[in-house]
Amino acid sequence: MLNEIEVDVAVIGGGPAGLAAAISAKENGAEKVLLIERGSRLGGILNQCIHDGFGLVLFNKSLTGPEYAEIFIEKLLELKIDYMLNSMVLELTPSKKLYVANKNGYHLIKAKAVVLAMGCRERTRGAIKIAGSRPSGVYTAGLAQNFINLQNLMIGRTAVILGSGDVGLIMARRLTLEGVKIQAVVEIMPFPYGLRRNVVQCLEDYNIPLYLSHTVTEILGRDRVEAVKIAKVDENLKPIPGTEKIIPCDTVLLSVGLIPENELSRQAGVEIDPRTQGPVVNSMLQTSVKGIFACGNVLHVNDLVDYVTVEARKAGLWAAKYALNQLPEPDRKEITITLGENVRSAVPQKIIPGLDTSLFFRVYKPGKNKTLNIIVDGNKIIQKHCPSVTPSEMLKADLKGEYTLNAEKIHVEVCE
């Protein structure tokens, strides 16, 4: 039997984004809020992030992932917000109907507004096409983190990590502390792809070698990983013949990028930005489908969970207003931001004239002493000095609504 439930706001995902969005929706007037999580507990990826460094922006103190999550879980329970665990959203329609399956059966959730907060997933070996057979001992960095931190399972004794994303860097330190010898971290780009603090605290402090402009060209071994072959790459990221090197190891960790989980978003007809691989949203974090909002890593991969929370609170606010028919109608058409020199992506992609908007950017290439310029109708409204920029770290700027009230064009660039 199909169990029908009507709610004001349905939030998909029980990680940091979903928790903050659900709380915000409830606090801003949505009476019936339902959070749907496919896992067995609330908190999402934070549950396996036992290292500290969370909460520095919001709480001015360093928390572990579980400690950070618990703050919001306690608030969710205090507000008596309904949630469903071990529940999979199988379908999301443009009319905001959610078809959900769990041990209690098949449910139809009819929502007035929906917040997408499904997070992201890791790219796998198949996505990067490494040559070799299929031996045991190849893991994504997040899976290895889950095994060690949540399941108390050791994954190997000597490891090579491909990619210098933050999860890979953190796992280099974590594995070292568990007695695993990290032979190398191999990064295809000429610069690290994780936060600078993680490069220092997780690699340099433990004398772990970092090979920039290198990649793994082959995984050796049949039953179990025995070694990897690495090679230097040229400016086109192609391996250079004659630069190969064999590194013995029994484990390979892949930290080669994250992909926003947007299968449901596409199913609902939400427009996807090919740069971020997340939804195209406006200043209210509303997608191209009215009443569907997005936040967190499903929208764009964030550096800090604090930014995820701030963003999710806004998504919850506007979703509640939409559900209550209180969402203000813009007087003018949304303005699409155009990207200039050394700007890879911008979120939100569309600005509602007259509305204060927090903007996040990523650059293509690193540099020092750069300037972030936000240009409105030819006038440099914001000029922000950046001592250093890197693709791994987001740039943030707050654009006041008074500057866009009568604007026609908004352009962003990072230059000298």
N, C-alpha and C positions, 0 to 999 in steps of 0.2 A: 504494500500500500504506500502511496506517495504522501508523505507528511508535509503539509503546507505551513509555512511560517512567514508572517509579515513583519518586517522590521523597518525602522527609519534608515539606519546605516548598517551595511554589512562590510566588515573589514576582512580581507583575505590575507592571512599570514599572521602568526603570533610572535614574530621576532620583535626587535626594538622598534621598527617602523609601525607594525601593526598595533603593538601595545600603546604607543604614544598616540596614534591616530584614533583608536577606540576611546581612550581616556578623554582626548580633546573633544571628540564628537559628543560624548556624554556631558562633559562640562559646559558645552556650548548649546545645550538645549535639546539634543536628540534623545528622546525618551527611550526608544528601543534600539539598542546597539548590540550587534552580534559579531563576535570575532571567531573566525574559522581557521583552525590550525591543523595541518596534516600530520604533525608529529605528536609524540606522546606527552609533551610538556610544553609550557609556554617559555618564551625566551629565545627560541630560535638558535642561531649560531653562537650566541653569547654563552650558552651553557657549556660549550667545549673550549671557550677562550679563558683559561684559568690564569693567564698572565694579567698584569695590571696595565694601567695607561688609559682606561676608560673613565669618562666623567670629568676630565680636566677642564673642559670648557664650561659645561653646565653646572657642575658641583664644586669646582675648584679643588678637587682631590682625586687621587689616583685609585680607581676601583678595578677589581677583576670583572670579567664578563658576567659571571653569575651574580655578583654583588650589584652591578649596574642593572641587570634585568630584574632583580628582586624588588628594587625601588618601584618599578612600574607594575609589576605583578601585584604587589601589595595594594597599590592605588586602584588597580582594576578590580580587585576583590572588594575593596572599601566602597567603591561606587556601585557594586553589585551588577557589573556588566556581564552579560551572558557570553559564554565561549564554548566552543566545541573542539575537542581534541581528537586525534586519530581520524580526522574527517577530511576527505578529499573533494575539492570542488572539481567536478568533471566537466562542467559547462557553465559559461557566463554569456548571457545574451545581451544584445544592445539595449533591450528593455529592462535590464538590471535584474534578471531572473538568474538565480544560481541553483544548479543541480548538484547536490552534495550527497556523498555516500559515506557511511560509517557503520559500525557494528549494530546500530539501532535501526538501520534501514536506509531508505532513499528519501531525500528531503528536497523540497522545492522552497527556496528562500526568495521571497519577493521583497526586494529592497527599493526604497525611494532613492537612495544614493549608495554608491559602492566605492570603497577605498582599496586600491591595489597595493599590497605590501608583501609580495611574495618573495622578495629578496633576489638572490642570484645563485648561479651554480658555477662549478669550476670547468674549465676546458680540459678535455681528456687527451690521452695519447692519440686517439683516433683523429682528433681535431687538428693535430700538428704533424701527423704522419711520420713518426720516427720509424726508421727501418729496424728490422730484427724480428725474431720470433716472439712468442708470447709467454715469457717466463714469469713465475711468481716474483714478487718483490717490487712491482711498479705500482705506485700509489699517487693519487693527487694529494697535495699538501693538507687540504682540509680533511680528507679521509684519514690520513695518518694522525692528524690531531685528534680526531674522534676516537680512533683506536687507543691511543695512548692516554688521553685525558679522561675519557668517559668509560672506556672498557678495560683499561689496565692491561692492554696487549702490546707487547714489543713487536716492532715491525722488521728489525734487522740489526746489523752490527756495524756496517760501513755503508755510507750513503753518499750519493751525488744528488744535488738539487738543481733541477733545470728551471730557470726563471728566478728573478729576484723580486717577485711580488711580496707584499707584506706578510702573507700567511707563510710563504716559503722561508722568509727571513726569520720569522718567529719560530718556525719549526726547526731551523738550523740550531738555534739556541736551545730549544726544548729537548731535541734529540741529544745534543752534546751533554746536557745536564743528566740525561738518562744513560750516558755511557756510550752512545753511538759516535763513531768517528765520522765527521763530515769531511769527505775528501775535497769537495769543491762545490761552490755555487756557480752555475754557468748561466750567463745572461747574453742573449743575442744582440741586444742594443748596446751602444757605447756608453751607456749610463745605467745606474741601478733603477729599477722600477718600483721600489718601495720607499717609504718615508725615510728621510736622512737619519732620523733618530734610531730607526730599526737597523739600518746598515751599521751604525756605530755600535749599538748595544748588542746586536745579535751576531754580527760577523767580526768586526774589528776587535771587540773586547775579548773574543775567543780565538783570535788568530785563524779564522776560517778563510781560506782563499776565495776570492771573487774573480772569475774570468769574464771580463766584459768583451763584447764583440766576438763571442764564441757561442756555439750551439752543440747539442748532442746530435750526432749524425747516425748513430747506431747503438742499440742496446744488445749486448752480447750475453749469451747464455741460453740454454734451452729449458731446463726444468726450473732453475732459479737464476736470477741476474748474477752474472759473474764480473762484468765490467761494462763501461760505456766508452764509446769512441767520441771524442769531441774534436772540433775543428774551428779555426778562426773564420770569421765571415768578412766579406767585402762590404762596400758601401750599399750594395743592393741586398744585403743580408744572405748572400749565397756562400756556402762553404768554399774556402780556398784550398785547392788541392796541394798536398804536401805539408799542410799544417796540422795534420791529424795527430791525436795523442790518445793513448789508452789509459783510462783510470779504473783500477780494480775497485769493485764495490759489490755488495749483495742487495742493495736497495736503491731505487730511483724514485725521487719525489718530483712531481710536476707542479710548478707554481707559475702557470703560463697564461693567466688571465681569467677573468670572471665574466659570465654572460648573464644579464638580467633574465629572470624567468617570466617571459612574456607570451607563453602559449595561450593563456586565458585572455590576455589583452588583445591579441590578434583575433581570437575567436569572437570577441565582442565587437570587432571592427575598429579598434583603437589604432590611430596612425602611429607608426613607429619611426623614430629617428635613426637612420642608418649609422650615425656617428656614435651615439650613446647606446644603441640597441635597446633603448627604453622608449616609453611613450613620449609623444610630443605634447607638452602641457603649456598652459598659460600662467599668468601671475597667481591665479588661485589654485594652481596644480590640477586643474581640470583638463582631462584629455579631450580628444576630438569628439568623443561621445559624451553628450550632456549627462551629467550626474555621475560620471565615473571619474574618480580622482586617482592620482598615483603619487607615491612617495618612497623614499629610501632606495635601496639597491635595485629594486625593480625598475626604478626611474632612471637612475644613473649610479654607477659604482662610486661609493663615497670613501673618503679617507678615514673619517672619524665618526663613531657612532653618535657623538653629540650632535653633529650636523644632521644625521638621520632623524634624530628625535625632534629637533627644531623644525625640520621640514615636515615631518609627520604630523606634528601639532597643527600646522597650517592646513594640511590636507584634511584633517579631522574637523577643523573649524569650518572650512568651506563646504565640506560634505554635509555637516549638520545644517548649515544655512540652506543648502540646496533642498535637503529633505523637508525643511520647515517652510519652503517657498520664500525664503528671506535672502536668497542670493541676489545681489544687486546686478541689474542689467547694465552693461557698459553703454555709454552714450555713443561711443565710436568703435570702429573696427579694431581688432587686435593688431599689434605691430609685430611683424616677424623680425627677429634680430638677424642681422647679417654679420658673418664672421670674416675678419680681416687677417692681417699678418700674424702668424704663429698662434692662431686660436683654432683648436680642433673641435671643441664643442661648447655649447652654452645651454644652461638649464635655469629657468624655463626658456623655451624657444620663442614664445609669444608673450608680448607685454600688453597688459590691459591699461590703456591710457588713464592716467590719474591715480593708479593704485601703486602704493609702495611695494617694491619687489626686491627680494634677495636673489642675486644672480651668482651662479657658480660656473667657472670656466676651467677648461684644461688646455694646455699648450701642446704643440707638436714636438718641440725640441727644447732642451734645457738651455739656460743662459743666466748671466749675472747682470745686475743693475739694469733691469728692464722697467718699462712703464706700461701699466694697464690703462688703456684709454677707452672710455665709453663715450661715444660721439652721438649726440642727438641733433638731428637736422643740421649737421655740419659744425656744431659747437661741442667742444670737449667739456662735457659736464663733469666727468670724473677722470682724474689723472692720479693713479695710485702707483707709487714707487714700489718695485719688487726687488729686493736685494738679490734674490735668485728665483728662477722658475724652473720647473721640471714637470714632465708629463705625469709623474706619479702623485703630484700634490695639486689639489684644486686651488684655484684662486676665487676669492669671494668679494663681492661688492654689493652695496645696498643702493638701489636706484630709487630716489624719492619720486612719488607720484606727481609732484608739482612740475617736474622737468619733462614729463611725458604727456601731460594733459592735452596739449594741442600738437603733439609730435606726429611726424609722418615717417621718419626713418630713424632707426637705432642701429649703430654699428659698433663693433668691439674689436680691438686690436691690442697686441702686445709687441712693443717695439722698443728701440733704443731711447 
